[in-house]
Amino acid sequence: MKKSKIKIDSQFCKSCRFCIENCPKGAIVLSEKLNTKGYVVSEFLTDKNCTGCATCALVCPEAAIEVYRD
């Protein structure tokens, strides 16, 4: 199975955690990094075998996530 990946635009992320709660593979976590607005941003874990289902992008209210399927 090919691995997919996502890109999270940290400047749009507002720490809502919807992507974290809805990722079936647990491939997204809350990082320790802050964006320029002071929000702790989500981070993609490349070792969690993302399937490219795009659920994270669909539930993100800020449209901060792009999904790339290999």
Backbone as CSV, one residue per row, in Angstrom:
resi,resn,N_x,N_y,N_z,CA_x,CA_y,CA_z,C_x,C_y,C_z
1,MET,0.835,-1.181,0.000,0.000,0.000,0.000,0.884,1.250,0.000
2,LYS,0.556,2.187,-0.854,1.312,3.429,-0.907,0.934,4.315,0.265
3,LYS,1.899,5.099,0.727,1.656,6.015,1.825,1.223,7.371,1.272
4,SER,0.330,7.982,1.973,-0.099,9.324,1.633,0.444,10.268,2.683
5,LYS,0.244,11.548,2.459,0.686,12.518,3.451,-0.243,13.729,3.413
6,ILE,-0.185,14.498,4.480,-0.961,15.722,4.521,-0.030,16.888,4.830
7,LYS,-0.476,18.063,4.459,0.235,19.289,4.788,-0.725,20.175,5.564
8,ILE,-0.289,20.619,6.742,-1.107,21.490,7.579,-0.517,22.888,7.529
9,ASP,-1.299,23.851,7.093,-0.842,25.244,7.068,-0.968,25.782,8.487
10,SER,0.134,25.868,9.167,0.126,26.227,10.588,-0.431,27.619,10.844
11,GLN,-0.368,28.498,9.873,-0.887,29.851,10.098,-2.413,29.904,10.126
12,PHE,-3.066,28.877,9.567,-4.528,28.823,9.596,-5.055,27.950,10.738
13,CYS,-4.214,27.070,11.284,-4.633,26.141,12.345,-4.992,26.910,13.614
14,LYS,-6.142,26.567,14.215,-6.588,27.231,15.442,-6.781,26.260,16.603
15,SER,-6.098,25.132,16.568,-6.097,24.162,17.674,-7.468,23.588,18.007
16,CYS,-8.336,23.458,17.032,-9.675,22.916,17.324,-9.634,21.417,17.609
17,ARG,-8.610,20.737,17.103,-8.376,19.307,17.285,-9.341,18.390,16.528
18,PHE,-10.154,18.937,15.651,-11.075,18.098,14.878,-10.307,17.078,14.040
19,CYS,-9.195,17.505,13.451,-8.403,16.591,12.622,-7.823,15.461,13.462
20,ILE,-7.380,15.790,14.660,-6.803,14.783,15.564,-7.859,13.769,15.979
21,GLU,-9.020,14.246,16.355,-10.106,13.377,16.827,-10.685,12.497,15.729
22,ASN,-10.590,12.949,14.481,-11.225,12.215,13.383,-10.287,11.398,12.514
23,CYS,-8.987,11.470,12.750,-8.040,10.692,11.950,-8.111,9.218,12.345
24,PRO,-8.499,8.335,11.418,-8.623,6.917,11.762,-7.286,6.223,12.045
25,LYS,-6.190,6.806,11.601,-4.870,6.210,11.804,-4.095,6.858,12.947
26,GLY,-4.633,7.904,13.560,-3.919,8.586,14.636,-2.653,9.268,14.136
27,ALA,-2.697,9.756,12.894,-1.508,10.320,12.260,-1.322,11.815,12.514
28,ILE,-2.196,12.410,13.317,-2.088,13.839,13.600,-2.089,14.033,15.114
29,VAL,-1.193,14.872,15.575,-1.096,15.177,17.006,-0.988,16.689,17.182
30,LEU,-1.196,17.136,18.403,-0.979,18.529,18.726,0.502,18.715,19.014
31,SER,1.132,19.619,18.313,2.568,19.827,18.491,2.824,20.775,19.649
32,GLU,4.063,21.126,19.828,4.421,22.111,20.851,4.702,23.468,20.209
33,LYS,4.487,23.554,18.905,4.773,24.778,18.163,3.570,25.720,18.181
34,LEU,3.843,27.005,18.225,2.808,28.028,18.146,2.879,28.716,16.794
35,ASN,1.716,29.110,16.273,1.729,29.921,15.062,1.792,31.395,15.463
36,THR,1.777,32.288,14.502,1.925,33.704,14.803,0.742,34.287,15.574
37,LYS,-0.374,33.576,15.596,-1.549,34.034,16.345,-1.579,33.467,17.758
38,GLY,-0.593,32.626,18.081,-0.503,32.067,19.429,-1.206,30.739,19.635
39,TYR,-1.690,30.128,18.575,-2.341,28.828,18.672,-1.306,27.704,18.598
40,VAL,-1.509,26.670,19.380,-0.703,25.458,19.262,-1.226,24.720,18.038
41,VAL,-0.347,24.329,17.138,-0.788,23.785,15.860,-0.707,22.257,15.799
42,SER,-1.511,21.696,14.931,-1.490,20.255,14.699,-0.283,19.888,13.855
43,GLU,0.155,18.633,13.998,1.332,18.156,13.282,1.067,16.753,12.743
44,PHE,1.517,16.506,11.523,1.356,15.213,10.876,2.510,14.293,11.237
45,LEU,2.196,13.071,11.626,3.213,12.065,11.940,3.385,11.161,10.721
46,THR,4.521,11.229,10.083,4.737,10.492,8.835,4.810,8.981,9.021
47,ASP,5.058,8.513,10.218,5.215,7.074,10.436,3.916,6.350,10.777
48,LYS,2.778,6.986,10.624,1.503,6.384,11.020,0.673,5.839,9.861
49,ASN,1.263,5.708,8.688,0.590,5.098,7.536,-0.722,5.774,7.144
50,CYS,-0.645,7.045,6.879,-1.800,7.814,6.403,-2.335,7.167,5.127
51,THR,-3.641,6.977,5.052,-4.258,6.350,3.884,-4.739,7.369,2.861
52,GLY,-4.707,8.645,3.198,-5.189,9.675,2.284,-6.702,9.761,2.247
53,CYS,-7.356,9.363,3.310,-8.821,9.357,3.341,-9.421,10.761,3.284
54,ALA,-8.637,11.769,3.662,-9.022,13.181,3.610,-10.066,13.587,4.650
55,THR,-10.318,12.741,5.624,-11.259,13.104,6.678,-10.780,14.349,7.416
56,CYS,-9.486,14.425,7.662,-8.923,15.584,8.369,-9.225,16.879,7.619
57,ALA,-9.050,16.870,6.311,-9.295,18.057,5.500,-10.780,18.413,5.478
58,LEU,-11.619,17.411,5.471,-13.058,17.659,5.442,-13.587,18.268,6.742
59,VAL,-13.030,17.867,7.867,-13.529,18.372,9.149,-12.848,19.661,9.597
60,CYS,-11.783,20.080,8.940,-11.049,21.285,9.328,-11.863,22.532,8.980
61,PRO,-12.319,23.286,9.984,-13.131,24.471,9.705,-12.338,25.623,9.079
62,GLU,-11.024,25.558,9.144,-10.183,26.617,8.593,-9.591,26.267,7.237
63,ALA,-9.906,25.095,6.700,-9.360,24.618,5.426,-7.832,24.703,5.417
64,ALA,-7.222,24.269,6.527,-5.778,24.369,6.706,-5.033,23.104,6.295
65,ILE,-5.746,22.085,5.800,-5.106,20.801,5.518,-5.264,20.424,4.040
66,GLU,-4.149,20.024,3.443,-4.137,19.496,2.087,-3.691,18.053,2.146
67,VAL,-4.329,17.202,1.365,-4.013,15.769,1.355,-3.324,15.422,0.046
68,TYR,-2.221,14.682,0.154,-1.468,14.229,-1.011,-1.431,12.709,-1.019
69,ARG,-1.994,12.125,-2.077,-2.003,10.679,-2.217,-0.915,10.258,-3.184
70,ASP,-0.154,9.250,-2.782,0.907,8.741,-3.655,0.352,7.760,-4.658
